[in-house]
Structures are given as structure tokens and as C-alpha cells.
Amino acid sequence: MATTLGVKVDDALRERLGALAEAKDRTPHWIIKTALTEYLEREERREREHKEDMARWEHYALTGEHVSAETADAWLNKLAKGERGSWR
């Protein structure tokens, strides 16, 4: 189901939107919808990553478990060579 969402913009922003839409041979509606979709996806991804980071931090604070730089480098080098395996 689609609904209409009104957004007030100043004249300068409206002109920029119109110019970009014309240059891309798209409608202003398409530009707005695409921009909003991309923004939401980016911010939702950042929020998920932040939650994952906080969970990792809490795990470390409780257990002290960590991966050394040397272990991480060795694991990344294996991945770069196409080898699979755990970092442990």
C-alpha cells in the first residue's frame, strides 16, 4: 500500500531537484524516492552495525575474549589466498 508523504522544501531545493530530475530524465518523485530509500538503507545498516559492535563490546567486557592483531592478520592473509578457516 502506498501513501502520500508531504515534505516542505524551499525554492532553491525545489529548483535543484527539478534540474537534477531533468538532467537524469527522471521525475522529481523518482529522485526523492530513490534518495530516501538509499538514506534509510544506509542508516539502518549503520544502526545494525552499531548494535553488533555494542554486543561485541559487551561480550569482551564479560569474557575478555579477543583476537590479537597477529591472529587477525594471519586469518585475513588466508582469506586473501582463498583459504577458508576460522580465526581461532
C-alpha atoms as an extended CHARMM CRD file, in Angstrom:
* protein
*
        88  EXT
         1         1  MET       CA              0.0000000000        0.0000000000        0.0000000000  PROA      1               0.0000000000
         2         2  ALA       CA              1.3710000000        3.3960000000       -0.9500000000  PROA      2               0.0000000000
         3         3  THR       CA              0.5860000000        6.6210000000        0.8280000000  PROA      3               0.0000000000
         4         4  THR       CA              1.4500000000       10.2270000000        0.1240000000  PROA      4               0.0000000000
         5         5  LEU       CA              4.0220000000       11.9480000000        2.3000000000  PROA      5               0.0000000000
         6         6  GLY       CA              4.3310000000       15.7200000000        2.1150000000  PROA      6               0.0000000000
         7         7  VAL       CA              7.6770000000       17.4290000000        2.5900000000  PROA      7               0.0000000000
         8         8  LYS       CA              8.1440000000       21.1920000000        2.6090000000  PROA      8               0.0000000000
         9         9  VAL       CA             11.2570000000       22.4020000000        0.8180000000  PROA      9               0.0000000000
        10        10  ASP       CA             12.4810000000       25.8790000000       -0.0140000000  PROA      10              0.0000000000
        11        11  ASP       CA             12.5140000000       27.2090000000       -3.5570000000  PROA      11              0.0000000000
        12        12  ALA       CA             16.2400000000       26.6310000000       -4.0340000000  PROA      12              0.0000000000
        13        13  LEU       CA             15.9820000000       22.9660000000       -3.1010000000  PROA      13              0.0000000000
        14        14  ARG       CA             12.9470000000       22.5180000000       -5.3270000000  PROA      14              0.0000000000
        15        15  GLU       CA             14.8560000000       24.0720000000       -8.2520000000  PROA      15              0.0000000000
        16        16  ARG       CA             17.8490000000       21.8130000000       -7.6400000000  PROA      16              0.0000000000
        17        17  LEU       CA             15.5520000000       18.7990000000       -7.5300000000  PROA      17              0.0000000000
        18        18  GLY       CA             13.9010000000       19.7980000000      -10.7860000000  PROA      18              0.0000000000
        19        19  ALA       CA             17.2340000000       20.4100000000      -12.5050000000  PROA      19              0.0000000000
        20        20  LEU       CA             18.6130000000       17.0400000000      -11.4330000000  PROA      20              0.0000000000
        21        21  ALA       CA             15.4360000000       15.2480000000      -12.4530000000  PROA      21              0.0000000000
        22        22  GLU       CA             15.6080000000       16.8470000000      -15.8840000000  PROA      22              0.0000000000
        23        23  ALA       CA             19.3040000000       16.0400000000      -16.2820000000  PROA      23              0.0000000000
        24        24  LYS       CA             18.6680000000       12.3960000000      -15.3760000000  PROA      24              0.0000000000
        25        25  ASP       CA             15.4830000000       12.2090000000      -17.4410000000  PROA      25              0.0000000000
        26        26  ARG       CA             13.5940000000       11.1780000000      -14.3140000000  PROA      26              0.0000000000
        27        27  THR       CA             10.7730000000       12.6850000000      -12.3300000000  PROA      27              0.0000000000
        28        28  PRO       CA             11.3480000000       14.6390000000       -9.1290000000  PROA      28              0.0000000000
        29        29  HSD       CA              9.2690000000       11.9360000000       -7.4130000000  PROA      29              0.0000000000
        30        30  TRP       CA             11.7410000000        9.2660000000       -8.5810000000  PROA      30              0.0000000000
        31        31  ILE       CA             14.7140000000       11.3130000000       -7.3140000000  PROA      31              0.0000000000
        32        32  ILE       CA             13.0960000000       11.8470000000       -3.9000000000  PROA      32              0.0000000000
        33        33  LYS       CA             12.0330000000        8.2190000000       -3.5220000000  PROA      33              0.0000000000
        34        34  THR       CA             15.4790000000        6.9400000000       -4.5530000000  PROA      34              0.0000000000
        35        35  ALA       CA             17.2670000000        9.3460000000       -2.2010000000  PROA      35              0.0000000000
        36        36  LEU       CA             15.0160000000        8.4240000000        0.7030000000  PROA      36              0.0000000000
        37        37  THR       CA             15.3840000000        4.6890000000        0.0730000000  PROA      37              0.0000000000
        38        38  GLU       CA             19.1830000000        4.9110000000       -0.1310000000  PROA      38              0.0000000000
        39        39  TYR       CA             19.3620000000        7.0600000000        3.0100000000  PROA      39              0.0000000000
        40        40  LEU       CA             17.1760000000        4.6740000000        5.0010000000  PROA      40              0.0000000000
        41        41  GLU       CA             19.1500000000        1.6160000000        3.8670000000  PROA      41              0.0000000000
        42        42  ARG       CA             22.4460000000        3.2910000000        4.8130000000  PROA      42              0.0000000000
        43        43  GLU       CA             21.2260000000        4.4610000000        8.2160000000  PROA      43              0.0000000000
        44        44  GLU       CA             19.5530000000        1.1160000000        9.0180000000  PROA      44              0.0000000000
        45        45  ARG       CA             22.8250000000       -0.6490000000        8.1540000000  PROA      45              0.0000000000
        46        46  ARG       CA             24.7420000000        1.7330000000       10.4250000000  PROA      46              0.0000000000
        47        47  GLU       CA             22.2670000000        1.0930000000       13.2400000000  PROA      47              0.0000000000
        48        48  ARG       CA             22.6060000000       -2.7060000000       12.8200000000  PROA      48              0.0000000000
        49        49  GLU       CA             26.4010000000       -2.3960000000       12.8390000000  PROA      49              0.0000000000
        50        50  HSD       CA             26.2870000000       -0.2180000000       15.9420000000  PROA      50              0.0000000000
        51        51  LYS       CA             24.1580000000       -2.8100000000       17.7510000000  PROA      51              0.0000000000
        52        52  GLU       CA             26.5540000000       -5.5750000000       16.6760000000  PROA      52              0.0000000000
        53        53  ASP       CA             29.5210000000       -3.5190000000       17.8860000000  PROA      53              0.0000000000
        54        54  MET       CA             27.8660000000       -2.9460000000       21.2500000000  PROA      54              0.0000000000
        55        55  ALA       CA             27.1050000000       -6.6820000000       21.5900000000  PROA      55              0.0000000000
        56        56  ARG       CA             30.7510000000       -7.4770000000       20.7810000000  PROA      56              0.0000000000
        57        57  TRP       CA             31.9290000000       -4.9310000000       23.3370000000  PROA      57              0.0000000000
        58        58  GLU       CA             29.6390000000       -6.3810000000       25.9970000000  PROA      58              0.0000000000
        59        59  HSD       CA             30.9260000000       -9.8870000000       25.1810000000  PROA      59              0.0000000000
        60        60  TYR       CA             34.5040000000       -8.6800000000       25.5280000000  PROA      60              0.0000000000
        61        61  ALA       CA             33.7200000000       -6.8590000000       28.7810000000  PROA      61              0.0000000000
        62        62  LEU       CA             32.2130000000      -10.0450000000       30.2310000000  PROA      62              0.0000000000
        63        63  THR       CA             34.7120000000      -12.5970000000       28.9150000000  PROA      63              0.0000000000
        64        64  GLY       CA             37.8860000000      -10.7350000000       27.9940000000  PROA      64              0.0000000000
        65        65  GLU       CA             37.9390000000      -12.8160000000       24.8010000000  PROA      65              0.0000000000
        66        66  HSD       CA             39.6340000000      -11.0240000000       21.9410000000  PROA      66              0.0000000000
        67        67  VAL       CA             41.6120000000      -11.5840000000       18.7550000000  PROA      67              0.0000000000
        68        68  SER       CA             45.1700000000      -10.2770000000       18.5580000000  PROA      68              0.0000000000
        69        69  ALA       CA             46.3390000000       -8.2510000000       15.5740000000  PROA      69              0.0000000000
        70        70  GLU       CA             48.6820000000      -11.0760000000       14.5920000000  PROA      70              0.0000000000
        71        71  THR       CA             45.8730000000      -13.6390000000       14.6240000000  PROA      71              0.0000000000
        72        72  ALA       CA             43.6180000000      -11.3380000000       12.6080000000  PROA      72              0.0000000000
        73        73  ASP       CA             46.3850000000      -10.6770000000       10.0500000000  PROA      73              0.0000000000
        74        74  ALA       CA             47.0700000000      -14.3930000000        9.6290000000  PROA      74              0.0000000000
        75        75  TRP       CA             43.3630000000      -15.0990000000        9.1490000000  PROA      75              0.0000000000
        76        76  LEU       CA             42.9610000000      -12.2580000000        6.6200000000  PROA      76              0.0000000000
        77        77  ASN       CA             46.0070000000      -13.4860000000        4.6880000000  PROA      77              0.0000000000
        78        78  LYS       CA             44.4140000000      -16.9510000000        4.4600000000  PROA      78              0.0000000000
        79        79  LEU       CA             41.1880000000      -15.4230000000        3.1830000000  PROA      79              0.0000000000
        80        80  ALA       CA             43.1120000000      -13.3910000000        0.6060000000  PROA      80              0.0000000000
        81        81  LYS       CA             44.6500000000      -16.6340000000       -0.6760000000  PROA      81              0.0000000000
        82        82  GLY       CA             41.2010000000      -18.1980000000       -0.9760000000  PROA      82              0.0000000000
        83        83  GLU       CA             41.6730000000      -20.4700000000        2.0080000000  PROA      83              0.0000000000
        84        84  ARG       CA             38.8320000000      -20.9370000000        4.4460000000  PROA      84              0.0000000000
        85        85  GLY       CA             39.0010000000      -21.4230000000        8.1540000000  PROA      85              0.0000000000
        86        86  SER       CA             38.3610000000      -19.8910000000       11.4930000000  PROA      86              0.0000000000
        87        87  TRP       CA             40.4380000000      -17.1360000000       13.0170000000  PROA      87              0.0000000000
        88        88  ARG       CA             40.8550000000      -19.3080000000       16.1130000000  PROA      88              0.0000000000
